[in-house]
Amino acid sequence: MKKTKGEKEEQQGEQPQTPPKVEPLFLAQYRASYPAATRFHVTGDKMVFLNHDEACLHQKHCKGKLQTY
């Protein structure tokens, strides 16, 4: 059975993400401001989210891809 586009996107959003090796410099400010946060989700337009679901919703309207650090 073929998966619809929505099912594929949902499945991609649920996959565990491994952090890229090189972190953007601007994330240092976020790490200092949110010391308890372990993951930062950066959308294609460089917005930073602590919540993965909110980042995914925003990314649907952006070019690029969602990165988790």
N, C-alpha and C positions, 0 to 999 in steps of 0.2 A: 504494500500500500504506500503510495507517494505521500510525502508530508507537504502540507501547505506552507506558504511563506511564513505565516504567523507561528506555526509549530516549530519551524527551523529556527526562527529568531528566539523563541522561548527556550529552546534547547541550548542555543549558544549562550544565552544569558545565565543558564544554570551551571555551565561548565566551570570547574575551578580554574581560576586565572593565576598564572605564575607571574610575579612581578618582573618587569624588564630590568636588566642589569643597570642601566644608566637612568637615573632619576632626574627630571627637569629641575633646574636650579630654584624656580619659584616655589617648589614644594617645601623647601626649608622653612619658609615663613609659616606654612600650614602646620608642619610638624611642631614648630615652636608654640603655635597657638592652641593646638589640639594634641597635647602629649599622650593622652590616653588612647587616641585613635591608632589603629594598627594598619589600616588600609585607606588609601585615598584613591578615588576613582576620577580620572581626568578625561573629559570628553574631547571630541575633535576640535571644539572651539575654545579649549583650555579652561573650561569651568571645572571646578573641583567639588566633588560630592563625597560625603562620608557614607551615604546610603547607596548601595549598588542599584536597587530598584529605581530610585529617583534618577540616577545617572543614566540608566538604560532608557528611561522614558525621554529624557532630554536628548540623548544621543540620536534617537530616531529622527530628530529634526535637524541634525548637523551632518556635515561632511566629515570624513576621517573616521577614526575608530576609538572605541573606549579603551583606555589603558588603566590598569590597576597597579599601584605602587605600594 
